[in-house]
Amino acid sequence: MTTSSASDTSRKAPAKAALVTGGAVRLGKAITLRLARAGYDIALHYHSSSAEAAATQAEIEALGVRCAAYAHDLADAEGIDGLLDRVFAALPHTSVLVNCASGYEDATIAETSVALFDRLFSVNLRAPFFLTRAFLRHCRSGSIVNVLDNKIGFNQNTYAAYVLSKKALAELTRLSAIEGAPDVRVNAVAPGVVLPAATRSDEYIRWRLEAIPLGVQGTVANVTDAVLHLIDNDFVTGQTLVVDGGESLANTGRDAARYDPEKV
């Protein structure tokens, strides 16, 4: 007769899976790969990046975990319940949702059209809202991580609709943490200068770094490790972990101690 023990290396850890929206490219891809390396099967959501999704799926499967890819336009909120039905049918052990898909466009309030406002809010707020609703219906115990932006710590009117949508998502994080408790924890990560657009010049990056107390650009690993921490720490919910080198702390405002009438 054979017996097993806690040191039996033939035992497999319980299956676990994560749904990552926008998981085919950029930060979403990095998050899916980080979770895959941590042993998660992956439900890979994408919109139109089919070639990138196929390549990312192959990378994930090469790590020895399962990966199922799902195309869906998150502007179609009515189809989100069906998306989650398909995910849980294929991967019923899904216990993590990462709302990473995001729209990003700059415009002041005066410059913002109704179409632009609706486009950003449909992906950045409405979709995570209904993804959260569907996830809570399916998942008995798990974790949601919303990807914000350290811009929520500022009032940058030059990104009016974008910033407002992310600030609203931060509020949804807190609100849904109450509704999800005690079974589903909901947190958020707010990256700073980590993965700038390819159009950003070296001069622009240096200019941004001047306002970061730690004086360096962050790495994708800084963010993906933060996501994994929020998933793993079972006594944290309703929190936003800002990963920006202190940039959002740098705006001190004005006060009497700094007032110099000679310079006014």
Buried (B, 14 or more C-beta within 10 A) or exposed (E): EEEEEEEEEEEEEEBBBBBBBBBBBBBBBBBBBBBBBBBBBBBBBBBEBEEBBEBBBEEBBEBEBBBBBBBBEBBEBEEBBEBBEBBBEBBEBBBBBBBBBBBBEBBEEEEBEEEBBEBBBBBBBBBBBBBBBBBBEBBEEBBBBBBBBBBBBBEBBEBBBBBBBBBBBBEBBBBBBEEBEEEBBBBBBBBBBBBEEEEEEEEEEEEBBEBBEEEEBBEBEBBBBBBBBBBEBEEBBBBBBBBBBBBBEBEEEEEEEEEEEEEE
